């Protein structure tokens, strides 16, 4: 597995906000995959990195944060629009 590259702190805040409000997200991964999921929480796993936990139609999925390209909330009145995450590392 590649070495984990942490997100810039200001971008991490968007993930925390999404989880706090349980936003339904359109999630784009750097490999071109797209999925829809409800933001549940973030977690850190020692020696593996930081993850966004989402609930999709297929159940809960753990997405490594440095594999995220962008997130876009689908909820009316969300406090932010599409956020580009890839290429913005600490």
N, CA, C and O atoms as a CHARMM CRD file, in Angstrom:
* protein
*
  360
    1    1 UNK  N      0.85000  -1.17900   0.00000 PROA 1      0.00000
    2    1 UNK  CA     0.00000   0.00000   0.00000 PROA 1      0.00000
    3    1 UNK  C      0.89300   1.23900   0.00000 PROA 1      0.00000
    4    1 UNK  O      1.93500   1.26700   0.65500 PROA 1      0.00000
    5    2 UNK  N      0.47100   2.25500  -0.74000 PROA 2      0.00000
    6    2 UNK  CA     1.22700   3.49900  -0.81100 PROA 2      0.00000
    7    2 UNK  C      1.28600   4.17100   0.55400 PROA 2      0.00000
    8    2 UNK  O      0.43200   3.94700   1.41100 PROA 2      0.00000
    9    3 UNK  N      2.31400   5.00100   0.73900 PROA 3      0.00000
   10    3 UNK  CA     2.37400   5.80600   1.94800 PROA 3      0.00000
   11    3 UNK  C      1.22200   6.80100   1.94200 PROA 3      0.00000
   12    3 UNK  O      0.93400   7.42900   0.92300 PROA 3      0.00000
   13    4 UNK  N      0.57600   6.93500   3.07800 PROA 4      0.00000
   14    4 UNK  CA    -0.55800   7.85100   3.20300 PROA 4      0.00000
   15    4 UNK  C     -0.07500   9.29600   3.12200 PROA 4      0.00000
   16    4 UNK  O      0.92400   9.65900   3.74300 PROA 4      0.00000
   17    5 UNK  N     -0.78700  10.11500   2.35600 PROA 5      0.00000
   18    5 UNK  CA    -0.49200  11.54400   2.23600 PROA 5      0.00000
   19    5 UNK  C     -1.65600  12.31800   2.85000 PROA 5      0.00000
   20    5 UNK  O     -2.73300  12.35400   2.25600 PROA 5      0.00000
   21    6 UNK  N     -1.47800  12.94300   4.02400 PROA 6      0.00000
   22    6 UNK  CA    -2.59500  13.60900   4.68900 PROA 6      0.00000
   23    6 UNK  C     -3.13000  14.79800   3.88900 PROA 6      0.00000
   24    6 UNK  O     -2.40100  15.45600   3.14600 PROA 6      0.00000
   25    7 UNK  N     -4.42700  15.04800   4.06700 PROA 7      0.00000
   26    7 UNK  CA    -5.06800  16.21200   3.46600 PROA 7      0.00000
   27    7 UNK  C     -4.61400  17.48000   4.17600 PROA 7      0.00000
   28    7 UNK  O     -4.20700  17.44300   5.33700 PROA 7      0.00000
   29    8 UNK  N     -4.68800  18.59400   3.46900 PROA 8      0.00000
   30    8 UNK  CA    -4.46800  19.89000   4.11200 PROA 8      0.00000
   31    8 UNK  C     -5.57500  20.08700   5.14900 PROA 8      0.00000
   32    8 UNK  O     -6.71600  19.68400   4.92700 PROA 8      0.00000
   33    9 UNK  N     -5.23900  20.69900   6.26800 PROA 9      0.00000
   34    9 UNK  CA    -6.17600  20.82000   7.38600 PROA 9      0.00000
   35    9 UNK  C     -7.47600  21.52600   7.00400 PROA 9      0.00000
   36    9 UNK  O     -8.54800  21.13300   7.46300 PROA 9      0.00000
   37   10 UNK  N     -7.39100  22.56300   6.17000 PROA 10     0.00000
   38   10 UNK  CA    -8.61900  23.28500   5.80400 PROA 10     0.00000
   39   10 UNK  C     -9.54700  22.40000   4.98200 PROA 10     0.00000
   40   10 UNK  O    -10.76400  22.57500   5.04300 PROA 10     0.00000
   41   11 UNK  N     -9.00800  21.45700   4.21700 PROA 11     0.00000
   42   11 UNK  CA    -9.84700  20.54600   3.44500 PROA 11     0.00000
   43   11 UNK  C    -10.44100  19.45600   4.33200 PROA 11     0.00000
   44   11 UNK  O    -11.56900  19.01700   4.11100 PROA 11     0.00000
   45   12 UNK  N     -9.69500  19.02900   5.31500 PROA 12     0.00000
   46   12 UNK  CA   -10.18600  18.04300   6.27200 PROA 12     0.00000
   47   12 UNK  C    -11.44300  18.56900   6.95900 PROA 12     0.00000
   48   12 UNK  O    -12.35600  17.80400   7.27200 PROA 12     0.00000
   49   13 UNK  N    -11.48200  19.89600   7.19400 PROA 13     0.00000
   50   13 UNK  CA   -12.64300  20.51100   7.84000 PROA 13     0.00000
   51   13 UNK  C    -13.92900  20.27200   7.05400 PROA 13     0.00000
   52   13 UNK  O    -14.98900  20.08900   7.65200 PROA 13     0.00000
   53   14 UNK  N    -13.85000  20.27200   5.71800 PROA 14     0.00000
   54   14 UNK  CA   -15.04800  20.00900   4.91000 PROA 14     0.00000
   55   14 UNK  C    -15.58600  18.60400   5.15600 PROA 14     0.00000
   56   14 UNK  O    -16.79900  18.39800   5.19500 PROA 14     0.00000
   57   15 UNK  N    -14.69600  17.65200   5.32000 PROA 15     0.00000
   58   15 UNK  CA   -15.13100  16.28200   5.60900 PROA 15     0.00000
   59   15 UNK  C    -15.78800  16.20500   6.98400 PROA 15     0.00000
   60   15 UNK  O    -16.78300  15.50400   7.16500 PROA 15     0.00000
   61   16 UNK  N    -15.23000  16.92400   7.94300 PROA 16     0.00000
   62   16 UNK  CA   -15.81800  16.95300   9.28800 PROA 16     0.00000
   63   16 UNK  C    -17.21700  17.58300   9.25700 PROA 16     0.00000
   64   16 UNK  O    -18.13400  17.09000   9.91400 PROA 16     0.00000
   65   17 UNK  N    -17.37700  18.66200   8.50100 PROA 17     0.00000
   66   17 UNK  CA   -18.68400  19.31600   8.36900 PROA 17     0.00000
   67   17 UNK  C    -19.67600  18.36300   7.71500 PROA 17     0.00000
   68   17 UNK  O    -20.81800  18.24700   8.16100 PROA 17     0.00000
   69   18 UNK  N    -19.23800  17.67800   6.65300 PROA 18     0.00000
   70   18 UNK  CA   -20.11100  16.72100   5.96900 PROA 18     0.00000
   71   18 UNK  C    -20.58500  15.63300   6.92800 PROA 18     0.00000
   72   18 UNK  O    -21.74900  15.23200   6.89000 PROA 18     0.00000
   73   19 UNK  N    -19.69900  15.16300   7.77300 PROA 19     0.00000
   74   19 UNK  CA   -20.06600  14.12900   8.74700 PROA 19     0.00000
   75   19 UNK  C    -20.98200  14.67500   9.82800 PROA 19     0.00000
   76   19 UNK  O    -21.93800  14.01200  10.23100 PROA 19     0.00000
   77   20 UNK  N    -20.69800  15.87100  10.29400 PROA 20     0.00000
   78   20 UNK  CA   -21.51000  16.47900  11.34900 PROA 20     0.00000
   79   20 UNK  C    -22.96700  16.63500  10.90000 PROA 20     0.00000
   80   20 UNK  O    -23.89100  16.45300  11.69200 PROA 20     0.00000
   81   21 UNK  N    -23.15800  16.97400   9.62400 PROA 21     0.00000
   82   21 UNK  CA   -24.50300  17.18600   9.08300 PROA 21     0.00000
   83   21 UNK  C    -25.03800  15.95300   8.34200 PROA 21     0.00000
   84   21 UNK  O    -26.15500  15.97200   7.82400 PROA 21     0.00000
   85   22 UNK  N    -24.24200  14.89100   8.29500 PROA 22     0.00000
   86   22 UNK  CA   -24.61500  13.65500   7.59300 PROA 22     0.00000
   87   22 UNK  C    -25.05300  13.94700   6.16200 PROA 22     0.00000
   88   22 UNK  O    -26.07000  13.43700   5.69200 PROA 22     0.00000
   89   23 UNK  N    -24.26700  14.77700   5.47900 PROA 23     0.00000
   90   23 UNK  CA   -24.57500  15.10900   4.09600 PROA 23     0.00000
   91   23 UNK  C    -24.53300  13.87100   3.21300 PROA 23     0.00000
   92   23 UNK  O    -23.71100  12.97400   3.39900 PROA 23     0.00000
   93   24 UNK  N    -25.44300  13.84900   2.24800 PROA 24     0.00000
   94   24 UNK  CA   -25.38400  12.88300   1.16200 PROA 24     0.00000
   95   24 UNK  C    -24.37500  13.44900   0.16500 PROA 24     0.00000
   96   24 UNK  O    -24.55100  14.56600  -0.32200 PROA 24     0.00000
   97   25 UNK  N    -23.33300  12.70100  -0.13800 PROA 25     0.00000
   98   25 UNK  CA   -22.24200  13.19500  -0.97300 PROA 25     0.00000
   99   25 UNK  C    -22.15500  12.46400  -2.30500 PROA 25     0.00000
  100   25 UNK  O    -22.40100  11.26100  -2.39700 PROA 25     0.00000
  101   26 UNK  N    -21.79900  13.22400  -3.33000 PROA 26     0.00000
  102   26 UNK  CA   -21.30600  12.65300  -4.58200 PROA 26     0.00000
  103   26 UNK  C    -19.80100  12.63800  -4.39500 PROA 26     0.00000
  104   26 UNK  O    -19.18700  13.69300  -4.23500 PROA 26     0.00000
  105   27 UNK  N    -19.20300  11.46600  -4.41300 PROA 27     0.00000
  106   27 UNK  CA   -17.78400  11.30400  -4.10100 PROA 27     0.00000
  107   27 UNK  C    -17.04200  10.86200  -5.35800 PROA 27     0.00000
  108   27 UNK  O    -17.41400   9.88200  -6.00200 PROA 27     0.00000
  109   28 UNK  N    -15.99000  11.60000  -5.69500 PROA 28     0.00000
  110   28 UNK  CA   -15.14000  11.25900  -6.83200 PROA 28     0.00000
  111   28 UNK  C    -13.79500  10.79400  -6.28800 PROA 28     0.00000
  112   28 UNK  O    -13.17000  11.48300  -5.48300 PROA 28     0.00000
  113   29 UNK  N    -13.35800   9.62400  -6.73200 PROA 29     0.00000
  114   29 UNK  CA   -12.06600   9.09500  -6.31900 PROA 29     0.00000
  115   29 UNK  C    -11.03100   9.36700  -7.40400 PROA 29     0.00000
  116   29 UNK  O    -11.38400   9.56500  -8.56600 PROA 29     0.00000
  117   30 UNK  N     -9.75400   9.37900  -7.02900 PROA 30     0.00000
  118   30 UNK  CA    -8.70000   9.70300  -7.99000 PROA 30     0.00000
  119   30 UNK  C     -8.57400   8.66300  -9.09900 PROA 30     0.00000
  120   30 UNK  O     -7.98600   8.94800 -10.14200 PROA 30     0.00000
  121   31 UNK  N     -9.11700   7.46000  -8.89300 PROA 31     0.00000
  122   31 UNK  CA    -9.05800   6.43300  -9.94100 PROA 31     0.00000
  123   31 UNK  C    -10.21700   6.53600 -10.93100 PROA 31     0.00000
  124   31 UNK  O    -10.35300   5.69600 -11.82100 PROA 31     0.00000
  125   32 UNK  N    -11.06200   7.58000 -10.77400 PROA 32     0.00000
  126   32 UNK  CA   -12.18400   7.78200 -11.68300 PROA 32     0.00000
  127   32 UNK  C    -13.50400   7.22200 -11.18800 PROA 32     0.00000
  128   32 UNK  O    -14.54700   7.50200 -11.77900 PROA 32     0.00000
  129   33 UNK  N    -13.48800   6.44500 -10.12700 PROA 33     0.00000
  130   33 UNK  CA   -14.70600   5.89500  -9.54900 PROA 33     0.00000
  131   33 UNK  C    -15.54600   7.01000  -8.93400 PROA 33     0.00000
  132   33 UNK  O    -15.01000   7.95100  -8.34800 PROA 33     0.00000
  133   34 UNK  N    -16.86700   6.89800  -9.07100 PROA 34     0.00000
  134   34 UNK  CA   -17.80200   7.82600  -8.42300 PROA 34     0.00000
  135   34 UNK  C    -18.78900   7.00300  -7.60900 PROA 34     0.00000
  136   34 UNK  O    -19.19300   5.91300  -8.01400 PROA 34     0.00000
  137   35 UNK  N    -19.16800   7.53700  -6.46600 PROA 35     0.00000
  138   35 UNK  CA   -20.18200   6.88600  -5.66500 PROA 35     0.00000
  139   35 UNK  C    -20.96800   7.90800  -4.87800 PROA 35     0.00000
  140   35 UNK  O    -20.53300   9.04200  -4.67700 PROA 35     0.00000
  141   36 UNK  N    -22.13300   7.47900  -4.43900 PROA 36     0.00000
  142   36 UNK  CA   -23.00100   8.30100  -3.60900 PROA 36     0.00000
  143   36 UNK  C    -23.02100   7.68100  -2.21600 PROA 36     0.00000
  144   36 UNK  O    -23.14100   6.46500  -2.07200 PROA 36     0.00000
  145   37 UNK  N    -22.90200   8.51900  -1.19900 PROA 37     0.00000
  146   37 UNK  CA   -22.94600   7.99500   0.15800 PROA 37     0.00000
  147   37 UNK  C    -23.19900   9.07000   1.18200 PROA 37     0.00000
  148   37 UNK  O    -22.88500  10.24200   0.97000 PROA 37     0.00000
  149   38 UNK  N    -23.77000   8.65900   2.29800 PROA 38     0.00000
  150   38 UNK  CA   -24.02000   9.56700   3.41600 PROA 38     0.00000
  151   38 UNK  C    -22.78200   9.59100   4.29800 PROA 38     0.00000
  152   38 UNK  O    -22.31300   8.54600   4.74900 PROA 38     0.00000
  153   39 UNK  N    -22.25200  10.78700   4.54400 PROA 39     0.00000
  154   39 UNK  CA   -21.06800  10.94400   5.39300 PROA 39     0.00000
  155   39 UNK  C    -21.41800  10.58300   6.83300 PROA 39     0.00000
  156   39 UNK  O    -22.36200  11.12900   7.40500 PROA 39     0.00000
  157   40 UNK  N    -20.65700   9.66400   7.41400 PROA 40     0.00000
  158   40 UNK  CA   -20.91700   9.22000   8.78300 PROA 40     0.00000
  159   40 UNK  C    -19.88300   9.74900   9.76700 PROA 40     0.00000
  160   40 UNK  O    -20.23600  10.39400  10.75400 PROA 40     0.00000
  161   41 UNK  N    -18.61500   9.48100   9.50400 PROA 41     0.00000
  162   41 UNK  CA   -17.56300   9.90100  10.42200 PROA 41     0.00000
  163   41 UNK  C    -16.21100   9.79600   9.72200 PROA 41     0.00000
  164   41 UNK  O    -16.09400   9.24500   8.62800 PROA 41     0.00000
  165   42 UNK  N    -15.20400  10.33700  10.38200 PROA 42     0.00000
  166   42 UNK  CA   -13.82800  10.16200   9.93700 PROA 42     0.00000
  167   42 UNK  C    -13.12200   9.32300  10.99000 PROA 42     0.00000
  168   42 UNK  O    -13.49500   9.32700  12.16300 PROA 42     0.00000
  169   43 UNK  N    -12.11200   8.61600  10.55600 PROA 43     0.00000
  170   43 UNK  CA   -11.34900   7.82000  11.52100 PROA 43     0.00000
  171   43 UNK  C     -9.91300   7.68600  11.05400 PROA 43     0.00000
  172   43 UNK  O     -9.60300   7.76400   9.86500 PROA 43     0.00000
  173   44 UNK  N     -9.05200   7.48100  12.03400 PROA 44     0.00000
  174   44 UNK  CA    -7.63800   7.26300  11.77100 PROA 44     0.00000
  175   44 UNK  C     -7.29700   5.84400  12.19100 PROA 44     0.00000
  176   44 UNK  O     -7.65000   5.40000  13.28300 PROA 44     0.00000
  177   45 UNK  N     -6.60800   5.14200  11.30800 PROA 45     0.00000
  178   45 UNK  CA    -6.14700   3.78400  11.61300 PROA 45     0.00000
  179   45 UNK  C     -4.62300   3.81500  11.56600 PROA 45     0.00000
  180   45 UNK  O     -4.02800   4.12700  10.53500 PROA 45     0.00000
  181   46 UNK  N     -4.01400   3.49300  12.67700 PROA 46     0.00000
  182   46 UNK  CA    -2.55200   3.53500  12.78100 PROA 46     0.00000
  183   46 UNK  C     -1.89900   2.79300  11.62800 PROA 46     0.00000
  184   46 UNK  O     -2.29700   1.68000  11.28300 PROA 46     0.00000
  185   47 UNK  N     -0.91100   3.41100  11.04900 PROA 47     0.00000
  186   47 UNK  CA    -0.09800   2.90300   9.94600 PROA 47     0.00000
  187   47 UNK  C     -0.86900   2.69000   8.63700 PROA 47     0.00000
  188   47 UNK  O     -0.31300   2.16200   7.67400 PROA 47     0.00000
  189   48 UNK  N     -2.15300   3.10000   8.59500 PROA 48     0.00000
  190   48 UNK  CA    -2.93100   2.97300   7.35800 PROA 48     0.00000
  191   48 UNK  C     -3.40400   4.32600   6.83900 PROA 48     0.00000
  192   48 UNK  O     -3.57100   4.49500   5.63100 PROA 48     0.00000
  193   49 UNK  N     -3.62200   5.29200   7.72800 PROA 49     0.00000
  194   49 UNK  CA    -4.05100   6.61700   7.30700 PROA 49     0.00000
  195   49 UNK  C     -5.38900   7.02400   7.87400 PROA 49     0.00000
  196   49 UNK  O     -5.89100   6.44100   8.83500 PROA 49     0.00000
  197   50 UNK  N     -5.95900   8.05200   7.24300 PROA 50     0.00000
  198   50 UNK  CA    -7.24400   8.59700   7.66700 PROA 50     0.00000
  199   50 UNK  C     -8.30000   8.21400   6.64500 PROA 50     0.00000
  200   50 UNK  O     -8.02600   8.12500   5.44800 PROA 50     0.00000
  201   51 UNK  N     -9.51200   7.98800   7.13700 PROA 51     0.00000
  202   51 UNK  CA   -10.58400   7.47200   6.30900 PROA 51     0.00000
  203   51 UNK  C    -11.87200   8.25000   6.52000 PROA 51     0.00000
  204   51 UNK  O    -12.12900   8.77800   7.60200 PROA 51     0.00000
  205   52 UNK  N    -12.67700   8.30900   5.46400 PROA 52     0.00000
  206   52 UNK  CA   -14.03700   8.82000   5.52900 PROA 52     0.00000
  207   52 UNK  C    -14.94500   7.59900   5.48600 PROA 52     0.00000
  208   52 UNK  O    -14.86200   6.79000   4.56200 PROA 52     0.00000
  209   53 UNK  N    -15.80900   7.46500   6.48000 PROA 53     0.00000
  210   53 UNK  CA   -16.76000   6.36800   6.52800 PROA 53     0.00000
  211   53 UNK  C    -18.08600   6.87700   5.98600 PROA 53     0.00000
  212   53 UNK  O    -18.63200   7.86000   6.48600 PROA 53     0.00000
  213   54 UNK  N    -18.60400   6.19900   4.95400 PROA 54     0.00000
  214   54 UNK  CA   -19.86700   6.59400   4.32600 PROA 54     0.00000
  215   54 UNK  C    -20.79700   5.39700   4.25300 PROA 54     0.00000
  216   54 UNK  O    -20.35900   4.24700   4.22600 PROA 54     0.00000
  217   55 UNK  N    -22.10000   5.69400   4.22100 PROA 55     0.00000
  218   55 UNK  CA   -23.09000   4.64400   4.02000 PROA 55     0.00000
  219   55 UNK  C    -23.61300   4.76800   2.59900 PROA 55     0.00000
  220   55 UNK  O    -24.20100   5.78600   2.23300 PROA 55     0.00000
  221   56 UNK  N    -23.39700   3.73400   1.80200 PROA 56     0.00000
  222   56 UNK  CA   -23.86000   3.69400   0.41900 PROA 56     0.00000
  223   56 UNK  C    -24.99100   2.67300   0.31500 PROA 56     0.00000
  224   56 UNK  O    -25.37200   2.04600   1.30400 PROA 56     0.00000
  225   57 UNK  N    -25.51900   2.52000  -0.89200 PROA 57     0.00000
  226   57 UNK  CA   -26.55900   1.51700  -1.12600 PROA 57     0.00000
  227   57 UNK  C    -26.03800   0.11300  -0.83800 PROA 57     0.00000
  228   57 UNK  O    -26.82100  -0.79100  -0.54700 PROA 57     0.00000
  229   58 UNK  N    -24.72100  -0.07600  -0.91700 PROA 58     0.00000
  230   58 UNK  CA   -24.10500  -1.38400  -0.66800 PROA 58     0.00000
  231   58 UNK  C    -23.65200  -1.57000   0.77400 PROA 58     0.00000
  232   58 UNK  O    -23.03400  -2.58400   1.09800 PROA 58     0.00000
  233   59 UNK  N    -23.94900  -0.61100   1.64300 PROA 59     0.00000
  234   59 UNK  CA   -23.52700  -0.70000   3.03800 PROA 59     0.00000
  235   59 UNK  C    -22.44400   0.32300   3.34600 PROA 59     0.00000
  236   59 UNK  O    -22.16800   1.20900   2.53700 PROA 59     0.00000
  237   60 UNK  N    -21.83800   0.19800   4.50600 PROA 60     0.00000
  238   60 UNK  CA   -20.80100   1.14700   4.91100 PROA 60     0.00000
  239   60 UNK  C    -19.49900   0.86800   4.17600 PROA 60     0.00000
  240   60 UNK  O    -19.09900  -0.28000   3.97900 PROA 60     0.00000
  241   61 UNK  N    -18.84700   1.96700   3.77300 PROA 61     0.00000
  242   61 UNK  CA   -17.55400   1.85600   3.10600 PROA 61     0.00000
  243   61 UNK  C    -16.57800   2.81200   3.76100 PROA 61     0.00000
  244   61 UNK  O    -16.93900   3.91700   4.16500 PROA 61     0.00000
  245   62 UNK  N    -15.34400   2.37200   3.85700 PROA 62     0.00000
  246   62 UNK  CA   -14.26000   3.17900   4.41300 PROA 62     0.00000
  247   62 UNK  C    -13.39700   3.62500   3.23100 PROA 62     0.00000
  248   62 UNK  O    -12.81500   2.79600   2.53100 PROA 62     0.00000
  249   63 UNK  N    -13.31900   4.93600   3.01500 PROA 63     0.00000
  250   63 UNK  CA   -12.57700   5.49800   1.88900 PROA 63     0.00000
  251   63 UNK  C    -11.34200   6.22500   2.40600 PROA 63     0.00000
  252   63 UNK  O    -11.44800   7.15400   3.20600 PROA 63     0.00000
  253   64 UNK  N    -10.18600   5.80300   1.95000 PROA 64     0.00000
  254   64 UNK  CA    -8.94800   6.45400   2.37900 PROA 64     0.00000
  255   64 UNK  C     -8.92700   7.87300   1.82100 PROA 64     0.00000
  256   64 UNK  O     -9.11300   8.07900   0.62200 PROA 64     0.00000
  257   65 UNK  N     -8.70300   8.83600   2.68400 PROA 65     0.00000
  258   65 UNK  CA    -8.83400  10.24600   2.31500 PROA 65     0.00000
  259   65 UNK  C     -7.91100  10.67600   1.18600 PROA 65     0.00000
  260   65 UNK  O     -8.28300  11.54000   0.39100 PROA 65     0.00000
  261   66 UNK  N     -6.73400  10.10600   1.09500 PROA 66     0.00000
  262   66 UNK  CA    -5.83900  10.53500   0.01800 PROA 66     0.00000
  263   66 UNK  C     -6.20200   9.89000  -1.31900 PROA 66     0.00000
  264   66 UNK  O     -5.50200  10.08800  -2.31300 PROA 66     0.00000
  265   67 UNK  N     -7.28900   9.12300  -1.34900 PROA 67     0.00000
  266   67 UNK  CA    -7.82200   8.56000  -2.59900 PROA 67     0.00000
  267   67 UNK  C     -9.02000   9.37700  -3.09900 PROA 67     0.00000
  268   67 UNK  O     -9.55800   9.10900  -4.17300 PROA 67     0.00000
  269   68 UNK  N     -9.43200  10.38300  -2.30100 PROA 68     0.00000
  270   68 UNK  CA   -10.56700  11.22500  -2.67500 PROA 68     0.00000
  271   68 UNK  C    -10.10800  12.33000  -3.62000 PROA 68     0.00000
  272   68 UNK  O     -9.12300  13.01800  -3.34800 PROA 68     0.00000
  273   69 UNK  N    -10.82300  12.49800  -4.73000 PROA 69     0.00000
  274   69 UNK  CA   -10.55600  13.59500  -5.64900 PROA 69     0.00000
  275   69 UNK  C    -11.39600  14.80300  -5.27300 PROA 69     0.00000
  276   69 UNK  O    -10.88300  15.91800  -5.17900 PROA 69     0.00000
  277   70 UNK  N    -12.69900  14.57900  -5.05600 PROA 70     0.00000
  278   70 UNK  CA   -13.60800  15.68200  -4.73400 PROA 70     0.00000
  279   70 UNK  C    -14.85200  15.13000  -4.05200 PROA 70     0.00000
  280   70 UNK  O    -15.19600  13.95700  -4.20000 PROA 70     0.00000
  281   71 UNK  N    -15.51900  16.00500  -3.29800 PROA 71     0.00000
  282   71 UNK  CA   -16.81900  15.69000  -2.70800 PROA 71     0.00000
  283   71 UNK  C    -17.76900  16.83400  -3.04700 PROA 71     0.00000
  284   71 UNK  O    -17.37900  18.00100  -3.08100 PROA 71     0.00000
  285   72 UNK  N    -19.03300  16.46600  -3.29800 PROA 72     0.00000
  286   72 UNK  CA   -20.06800  17.45500  -3.57300 PROA 72     0.00000
  287   72 UNK  C    -21.30600  17.08100  -2.77500 PROA 72     0.00000
  288   72 UNK  O    -21.89100  16.02400  -3.00900 PROA 72     0.00000
  289   73 UNK  N    -21.72100  17.93600  -1.82600 PROA 73     0.00000
  290   73 UNK  CA   -22.94400  17.64600  -1.07000 PROA 73     0.00000
  291   73 UNK  C    -24.16600  17.71100  -1.98500 PROA 73     0.00000
  292   73 UNK  O    -24.24400  18.56300  -2.87100 PROA 73     0.00000
  293   74 UNK  N    -25.10800  16.81500  -1.76600 PROA 74     0.00000
  294   74 UNK  CA   -26.34000  16.77500  -2.54600 PROA 74     0.00000
  295   74 UNK  C    -27.52100  17.35200  -1.77200 PROA 74     0.00000
  296   74 UNK  O    -28.63200  17.41800  -2.29700 PROA 74     0.00000
  297   75 UNK  N    -27.29200  17.76500  -0.54400 PROA 75     0.00000
  298   75 UNK  CA   -28.35300  18.28600   0.31300 PROA 75     0.00000
  299   75 UNK  C    -28.63800  19.75000   0.00500 PROA 75     0.00000
  300   75 UNK  O    -27.71500  20.54500  -0.17100 PROA 75     0.00000
  301   76 UNK  N    -29.93300  20.10500  -0.06000 PROA 76     0.00000
  302   76 UNK  CA   -30.32300  21.50600  -0.22800 PROA 76     0.00000
  303   76 UNK  C    -29.83200  22.28600   0.98500 PROA 76     0.00000
  304   76 UNK  O    -29.97300  21.83300   2.12100 PROA 76     0.00000
  305   77 UNK  N    -29.26300  23.44400   0.74500 PROA 77     0.00000
  306   77 UNK  CA   -28.79100  24.28100   1.84200 PROA 77     0.00000
  307   77 UNK  C    -27.46600  23.85100   2.44700 PROA 77     0.00000
  308   77 UNK  O    -27.10100  24.33500   3.51800 PROA 77     0.00000
  309   78 UNK  N    -26.73800  22.95900   1.79500 PROA 78     0.00000
  310   78 UNK  CA   -25.43100  22.54400   2.31500 PROA 78     0.00000
  311   78 UNK  C    -24.52800  23.76400   2.45900 PROA 78     0.00000
  312   78 UNK  O    -24.65000  24.72100   1.69400 PROA 78     0.00000
  313   79 UNK  N    -23.63600  23.73500   3.42000 PROA 79     0.00000
  314   79 UNK  CA   -22.78900  24.89900   3.71800 PROA 79     0.00000
  315   79 UNK  C    -21.59200  25.04100   2.78400 PROA 79     0.00000
  316   79 UNK  O    -20.81900  25.99000   2.91900 PROA 79     0.00000
  317   80 UNK  N    -21.42400  24.11200   1.83600 PROA 80     0.00000
  318   80 UNK  CA   -20.37000  24.23900   0.83200 PROA 80     0.00000
  319   80 UNK  C    -20.79900  23.49700  -0.42700 PROA 80     0.00000
  320   80 UNK  O    -21.70800  22.66700  -0.39000 PROA 80     0.00000
  321   81 UNK  N    -20.14100  23.80100  -1.54000 PROA 81     0.00000
  322   81 UNK  CA   -20.39900  23.12800  -2.81700 PROA 81     0.00000
  323   81 UNK  C    -19.26300  22.13600  -3.06300 PROA 81     0.00000
  324   81 UNK  O    -18.63700  21.66800  -2.11100 PROA 81     0.00000
  325   82 UNK  N    -18.99400  21.81300  -4.31400 PROA 82     0.00000
  326   82 UNK  CA   -17.94200  20.84900  -4.64600 PROA 82     0.00000
  327   82 UNK  C    -16.60300  21.31800  -4.09100 PROA 82     0.00000
  328   82 UNK  O    -16.22800  22.48100  -4.24200 PROA 82     0.00000
  329   83 UNK  N    -15.89600  20.40700  -3.45400 PROA 83     0.00000
  330   83 UNK  CA   -14.57200  20.69200  -2.89000 PROA 83     0.00000
  331   83 UNK  C    -13.57300  19.73100  -3.53300 PROA 83     0.00000
  332   83 UNK  O    -13.72300  18.51300  -3.43800 PROA 83     0.00000
  333   84 UNK  N    -12.55400  20.28900  -4.18700 PROA 84     0.00000
  334   84 UNK  CA   -11.49900  19.49700  -4.78500 PROA 84     0.00000
  335   84 UNK  C    -10.48800  19.15500  -3.69900 PROA 84     0.00000
  336   84 UNK  O     -9.94500  20.05600  -3.05800 PROA 84     0.00000
  337   85 UNK  N    -10.22900  17.87800  -3.48300 PROA 85     0.00000
  338   85 UNK  CA    -9.35400  17.42600  -2.40700 PROA 85     0.00000
  339   85 UNK  C     -7.99500  16.94300  -2.92900 PROA 85     0.00000
  340   85 UNK  O     -6.98800  17.08800  -2.23500 PROA 85     0.00000
  341   86 UNK  N     -7.95200  16.38800  -4.10400 PROA 86     0.00000
  342   86 UNK  CA    -6.72200  15.83400  -4.64200 PROA 86     0.00000
  343   86 UNK  C     -5.73900  16.92900  -4.98800 PROA 86     0.00000
  344   86 UNK  O     -6.12200  17.99600  -5.46700 PROA 86     0.00000
  345   87 UNK  N     -4.45400  16.65500  -4.73900 PROA 87     0.00000
  346   87 UNK  CA    -3.41500  17.63000  -5.05500 PROA 87     0.00000
  347   87 UNK  C     -3.24000  18.67900  -3.98700 PROA 87     0.00000
  348   87 UNK  O     -2.40400  19.57300  -4.11900 PROA 87     0.00000
  349   88 UNK  N     -4.02400  18.57900  -2.92200 PROA 88     0.00000
  350   88 UNK  CA    -3.94700  19.57000  -1.83600 PROA 88     0.00000
  351   88 UNK  C     -3.53000  18.86000  -0.56800 PROA 88     0.00000
  352   88 UNK  O     -4.35600  18.61500   0.31100 PROA 88     0.00000
  353   89 UNK  N     -2.28600  18.53600  -0.46900 PROA 89     0.00000
  354   89 UNK  CA    -1.76200  17.79000   0.67300 PROA 89     0.00000
  355   89 UNK  C     -0.92000  18.70400   1.55000 PROA 89     0.00000
  356   89 UNK  O     -0.43700  19.74600   1.10900 PROA 89     0.00000
  357   90 UNK  N     -0.75800  18.29000   2.79900 PROA 90     0.00000
  358   90 UNK  CA     0.09700  19.04900   3.74100 PROA 90     0.00000
  359   90 UNK  C      1.54700  18.96300   3.31500 PROA 90     0.00000
  360   90 UNK  O      2.41800  19.53200   3.97300 PROA 90     0.00000
